[in-house]
Amino acid sequence: MIRAIDHINIVVADLERSVRFYTELLGFRLMKEASLEGEWIDRIVGLKGVKGRVAYVVAPDGEPRIELLRYETPAGEAAAANSCANTAGLRHIALRVDDIAAVTARLRAAGVEFFSEPVRVPAGVVQHDQGEKTLVYFLDPDGVILELAQYR
């Protein structure tokens, strides 16, 4: 039986840039870093000659960790469709905040582009125990969709 989500992997083009984005801009804490190579990682990911570096970051309130992984070899490709909300597959990670307006303003001031202004989910669409929900999408440096979610 599944017990919990252990981590979420994001493949990045520039590990240092992504660590700065997630830690300095979003407030995650850097937990660990490591180099990955050898037959064991080749077997796990189904690729040959893997060499990579990984950094684990975690939000202030805890897990799951986000695993930021930079493949040095073999190189992968960025697919523009992955930054579209309607592309099949894992499409966004929602980050809970207390003040969506303040966080959005701070990120905008740092150059982050948003899909829209924060939008309140109409009452009756989905009722959450935490109350009314307001959401907004934006992209990380590699085009991964992130969502801010505020409950009132």
C-alpha positions as CSV (number, residue, x, y, z in Angstrom):
1,M,0.0,0.0,0.0
2,I,1.2,3.5,-0.8
3,R,2.1,5.5,2.3
4,A,2.9,9.0,1.0
5,I,4.5,11.0,-1.8
6,D,8.2,10.8,-1.3
7,H,9.4,13.4,-3.9
8,I,8.5,15.1,-7.2
9,N,11.3,15.2,-9.8
10,I,11.8,18.2,-12.1
11,V,14.5,17.9,-14.8
12,V,16.3,21.2,-15.1
13,A,18.6,22.8,-17.6
14,D,20.7,24.8,-15.0
15,L,20.8,23.3,-11.5
16,E,22.2,26.4,-9.8
17,R,19.6,28.7,-11.4
18,S,16.8,26.3,-10.3
19,V,18.1,26.0,-6.8
20,R,18.2,29.8,-6.5
21,F,14.6,30.1,-7.9
22,Y,13.2,27.5,-5.5
23,T,15.1,28.6,-2.5
24,E,15.6,32.4,-2.8
25,L,12.4,33.2,-4.7
26,L,9.9,30.6,-3.4
27,G,11.4,30.0,0.0
28,F,12.2,26.3,-0.2
29,R,15.1,25.0,1.9
30,L,18.0,23.2,0.2
31,M,18.3,19.8,1.9
32,K,20.9,17.8,0.0
33,E,22.9,17.7,-3.2
34,A,24.5,14.7,-5.0
35,S,26.1,13.5,-8.2
36,L,24.5,10.6,-9.9
37,E,26.2,8.1,-12.3
38,G,26.8,4.5,-12.7
39,E,25.0,1.3,-13.7
40,W,22.5,1.7,-10.9
41,I,21.1,5.0,-12.1
42,D,21.1,3.8,-15.8
43,R,18.9,0.9,-14.7
44,I,16.5,3.0,-12.7
45,V,15.9,5.6,-15.4
46,G,16.2,3.4,-18.5
47,L,19.0,5.4,-20.1
48,K,22.7,4.6,-20.8
49,G,25.7,6.7,-19.6
50,V,23.8,8.8,-17.1
51,K,25.7,11.6,-15.4
52,G,23.7,14.1,-13.4
53,R,23.6,16.3,-10.4
54,V,20.6,16.6,-8.1
55,A,19.5,19.0,-5.4
56,Y,16.6,18.3,-3.0
57,V,14.5,21.2,-1.8
58,V,11.6,21.2,0.6
59,A,8.9,23.8,1.4
60,P,8.9,25.5,4.8
61,D,6.0,23.3,6.1
62,G,7.7,20.1,5.0
63,E,7.6,17.3,2.4
64,P,7.2,16.0,-0.2
65,R,10.7,17.1,-1.4
66,I,11.2,18.4,-4.9
67,E,14.1,16.7,-6.7
68,L,15.8,19.1,-9.1
69,L,17.8,17.0,-11.5
70,R,20.3,18.2,-14.1
71,Y,21.3,15.5,-16.7
72,E,24.8,16.2,-18.0
73,T,24.5,13.1,-20.1
74,P,22.5,12.0,-22.0
75,A,21.1,15.4,-22.8
76,G,17.3,15.7,-23.0
77,E,15.1,18.1,-24.9
78,A,12.6,20.7,-23.6
79,A,9.1,20.3,-25.1
80,A,7.2,23.6,-25.4
81,A,3.9,21.7,-25.0
82,N,4.8,20.8,-21.5
83,S,4.3,24.4,-20.5
84,C,0.7,24.3,-21.7
85,A,-2.0,23.5,-19.1
86,N,-3.8,21.0,-21.3
87,T,-0.9,18.8,-22.4
88,A,-1.4,15.2,-21.1
89,G,0.8,14.1,-18.2
90,L,2.0,15.7,-15.0
91,R,1.2,19.3,-15.6
92,H,1.6,21.4,-12.5
93,I,2.6,21.5,-8.8
94,A,0.4,23.5,-6.5
95,L,2.1,25.5,-3.7
96,R,-0.1,26.7,-0.8
97,V,0.4,30.3,0.3
98,D,-1.3,32.5,2.9
99,D,-1.3,35.7,0.9
100,I,-1.5,35.1,-2.8
101,A,-1.6,38.8,-3.7
102,A,1.6,39.5,-1.9
103,V,3.4,36.4,-3.2
104,T,2.3,37.1,-6.8
105,A,3.5,40.8,-6.5
106,R,6.9,39.7,-5.1
107,L,7.4,37.1,-7.8
108,R,6.3,39.6,-10.6
109,A,8.8,42.1,-9.2
110,A,11.5,39.4,-9.7
111,G,10.5,38.9,-13.3
112,V,8.3,35.9,-13.0
113,E,5.5,35.8,-15.6
114,F,2.0,34.7,-14.6
115,F,-0.8,33.2,-16.8
116,S,-3.3,35.7,-15.2
117,E,-4.1,37.6,-12.1
118,P,-5.1,35.4,-9.1
119,V,-8.6,33.9,-9.7
120,R,-11.1,32.9,-7.1
121,V,-12.7,29.6,-7.7
122,P,-16.5,30.1,-7.9
123,A,-18.4,28.9,-4.9
124,G,-20.0,25.5,-5.6
125,V,-17.4,24.3,-8.2
126,V,-15.4,22.4,-5.6
127,Q,-15.9,22.8,-1.9
128,H,-12.8,22.5,0.2
129,D,-12.7,22.1,4.0
130,Q,-10.1,24.9,4.1
131,G,-12.6,27.4,2.6
132,E,-12.7,29.6,-0.5
133,K,-9.8,28.9,-3.0
134,T,-7.9,31.4,-5.1
135,L,-5.4,30.2,-7.7
136,V,-2.8,31.5,-10.2
137,Y,-0.4,29.7,-12.6
138,F,3.2,30.7,-13.4
139,L,6.3,29.0,-14.9
140,D,9.6,28.1,-13.3
141,P,12.8,28.8,-15.2
142,D,12.4,25.5,-17.2
143,G,8.8,26.1,-18.1
144,V,7.3,23.8,-15.4
145,I,3.8,25.1,-14.4
146,L,3.6,26.0,-10.8
147,E,0.4,27.1,-9.1
148,L,-0.1,29.3,-6.1
149,A,-3.2,28.2,-4.0
150,Q,-4.7,30.2,-1.2
151,Y,-7.6,29.1,1.0
152,R,-9.8,31.5,3.1
